[in-house]
Amino acid sequence: MNTPTASRAALDGVRVLDLSSIVFGPYASQILADYGADVIKVEAPPYGDSTRNTGPSLERGLSAIFLGINRNKRSVVLDLKRKEALDALLRLVDTVDVFMHSIRPQKMKRLGLDPDTLLKRNPRLIYVGLHGFGQDGAYAGQPAYDDIIQGLSGVADVVAQQTGTPRYFPTIAADKTCALIAAHGVLAALFQREHTGEGQFVEVPMFEAMTSYMLVEHFYGHHLPKRDARAGYPRILSEWRRPYATTDGYVCLMPYTDQHWEKFFKAIGRPELGESDKYATIAARTQNINELYELLGRIVAKQTTAHWLKLFEQLEIPASRINALQDLESDPHLQSVNFFQDITDDANNCYRFTRNPVHLQNSHVDPSMPPRLGQHNHDIFHEAGLTDEEIQLLYDIGATLDHTSSWKGSCHAADKNTINKDKPINEENLR
């Protein structure tokens, strides 16, 4: 369990049983763990969460993607196809505050792990279903992954409107966005339980969550009674909304308010542009945004990056360089706020992580290594009330295993990008 170094952590005492896999659920539960919750990650034998094998790794089962979304957790292995393992899981349910999964609802019903059953067993439980689609909808029960949800929610379309080619955002946008929504849904349910004393079922459907995210600005004219305006916020969709080429690189510029544009046009010796009917107000600029951004691009191309950064700093208009991914660790601001933190494992290997970006004045949790597969089996089983004999039986019948038997040894350097490529990946936890 995570112990804050300075004071009681915000979620100290909250226990989370997390059956989810891949990114959506694990990222949500990592957020809870970062606030001090005791997150118990339930994994299936023999290989656990498939992200344990996604990307380079020094040690089998601790790959790059897994490291990024599973810090501050404990791992237990249970084969829920076995009655003995299912019984052990139910005894764990009795001890936790939050139960979350990314398994299709119909499968959970067959296992006897549906909301009605578990809430009867533990009335204070916050039961969280991380689904692809809402249970009452036309797509209920269908599997969903990030690419599918990006396509359905309009992501590929807005990229096509801007670039001419449908593409996904080059990040796991749907999984991570929906994970953030899931985390605040859990926190809201826990807060309500403080008043009512009762648990509840919380559903976080990816399609609805990501569509809500996309339509914050892109619903646009469809908010209005006539709804005859096209959906999509023109400023965001402009093909010229991009980093601007300078004589020696690129720069990110963001004049936005009337005052910003007026000051900018005066500074470059074109004050008449700031007074024109096309650019003087935000409403006018929105109607002519593609033309305005194209004009800005032509102007910026005549000077160096340093010139524009210095000018925009003087004008107090937001501007910045571009950080490449490999530049982030050396960014002076991120360094000054200790955003990247190193953790040494029990084999004296030094791993690097990002920290929780949220600062709570009276809550602090130091990041800890993501767990090896089944690393905390014995402690967790004992906490659930299982006897040594019952725990041994789980091992004997193959209903559980731990990292000492499943991931012996470390990978050689040549194998870092190809570990276990010949072994099947367990993808049972389809949303």
Beta strands, then each sheet from edge to edge (+ up, - down):
strand 1: 15-18
strand 2: 38-43
strand 3: 73-77
strand 4: 98-101
strand 5: 126-131
strand 6: 200-205
strand 7: 244-245
strand 8: 250-253
strand 9: 319-320
strand 10: 340-344
strand 11: 350-354
sheet 1: 3+ 2+ 1+ 4+ 5+ 6+
sheet 2: 7+ 8- 9+
sheet 3: 10+ 11-
end
